[in-house]
């Protein structure tokens, strides 16, 4: 199985920056894509950014302020968030589209989430 552990969340003032990281561990044959989702209280979970061999994707609200990157050797994905706004406040979840074994199918794996709070 694949385990994902997020880190880097915390409390930051509006206009500040955070870098979230997500490290994949366990049994990993291949990771095809990784991404960051977020869920604010009372709202639906939304995709913030994703990265794969096909490129990167961002939700419009973070374009120009955020950058997703991946270190394949470390099986780690990062989300650099700058110029943070109160509306960025949410629990951020790491996701991986991965294959644990060569003989198993692809599955979606989730981290436990890390809280990002942006004060106004």
Phi and psi in degrees as a GROMACS rama.xvg file:
@    title "Ramachandran Plot"
@    xaxis  label "Phi"
@    yaxis  label "Psi"
@TYPE xy
-110.764  131.101  UNK-2
-111.865  141.088  UNK-3
-121.854  131.128  UNK-4
-126.147  119.638  UNK-5
-93.333  154.682  UNK-6
-156.044  166.485  UNK-7
105.275  -6.26984  UNK-8
-73.9217  171.314  UNK-9
160.791  -166.578  UNK-10
-100.065  129.882  UNK-11
-142.709  149.627  UNK-12
-77.0204  153.45  UNK-13
-54.6981  135.627  UNK-14
93.3757  -10.6471  UNK-15
-83.3134  -173.997  UNK-16
-133.582  153.936  UNK-17
-143.495  150.884  UNK-18
-123.021  115.809  UNK-19
-90.3062  144.87  UNK-20
-130.946  152.094  UNK-21
-141.368  118.484  UNK-22
-107.312  128.202  UNK-23
-94.6229  136.814  UNK-24
-143.474  179.192  UNK-25
95.5608  -149.051  UNK-26
-86.7025  114.287  UNK-27
-133.582  119.577  UNK-28
-91.2228  -46.8377  UNK-29
-160.321  142.003  UNK-30
-112.681  119.753  UNK-31
-91.1049  -30.6831  UNK-32
-158.855  151.74  UNK-33
-136.194  151.998  UNK-34
-156.001  170.532  UNK-35
-120.55  130.315  UNK-36
-117.112  160.132  UNK-37
-141.51  152.631  UNK-38
-140.532  117.36  UNK-39
-90.8588  156.721  UNK-40
-54.6656  129.23  UNK-41
75.5634  7.10725  UNK-42
-122.63  162.396  UNK-43
-75.1416  152.111  UNK-44
-70.7539  136.398  UNK-45
-130.433  150.94  UNK-46
-75.5223  127.15  UNK-47
-93.9456  -49.6874  UNK-48
-159.789  151.44  UNK-49
-144.13  158.924  UNK-50
-144.767  137.365  UNK-51
-152.326  -177.107  UNK-52
-62.1864  -20.6096  UNK-53
-82.3379  -7.63472  UNK-54
126.579  -159.388  UNK-55
-119.722  159.023  UNK-56
-142.952  138.819  UNK-57
-134.419  145.871  UNK-58
-70.4936  146.012  UNK-59
-55.3887  -35.3656  UNK-60
-66.938  -17.063  UNK-61
-113.993  -3.06246  UNK-62
-59.3474  134.309  UNK-63
88.3556  -15.4471  UNK-64
-114.352  -19.5793  UNK-65
-126.875  151.297  UNK-66
-138.068  125.288  UNK-67
-99.6221  139.065  UNK-68
-142.799  164.418  UNK-69
-142.641  136.478  UNK-70
-108.485  98.8195  UNK-71
-63.2453  -35.6767  UNK-72
-63.5617  -31.2037  UNK-73
-101.342  0.00943163  UNK-74
51.0886  45.8109  UNK-75
-127.563  139.157  UNK-76
-119.397  145.509  UNK-77
-124.633  151.493  UNK-78
-131.236  107.437  UNK-79
-88.4692  121.218  UNK-80
-119.697  121.283  UNK-81
-116.309  166.81  UNK-82
47.1865  50.2196  UNK-83
-64.5156  145.402  UNK-84
-120.408  155.87  UNK-85
-54.3978  -33.5302  UNK-86
-69.8826  -7.43117  UNK-87
-80.3238  -9.65558  UNK-88
-60.788  124.445  UNK-89
-178.625  170.352  UNK-90
-88.5514  125.952  UNK-91
-101.484  129.455  UNK-92
-115.827  136.053  UNK-93
-88.1246  142.159  UNK-94
-133.454  143.09  UNK-95
-133.168  133.122  UNK-96
-94.6377  103.496  UNK-97
-138.879  163.785  UNK-98
-123.545  118.431  UNK-99
-73.7156  -41.4178  UNK-100
-131.533  157.923  UNK-101
-63.4651  -26.1338  UNK-102
-99.0532  6.29355  UNK-103
-108.3  163.513  UNK-104
-85.4919  165.559  UNK-105
-64.8949  145.846  UNK-106
-140.61  160.302  UNK-107
-98.31  127.209  UNK-108
-117.04  147.972  UNK-109
-128.19  144.928  UNK-110
-85.2857  178.506  UNK-111
-82.0257  -15.4544  UNK-112
97.4792  149.577  UNK-113
-135.824  135.82  UNK-114
-81.6045  131.129  UNK-115
-118.649  122.281  UNK-116
-123.816  123.962  UNK-117
-113.186  116.64  UNK-118
-86.9564  146.096  UNK-119
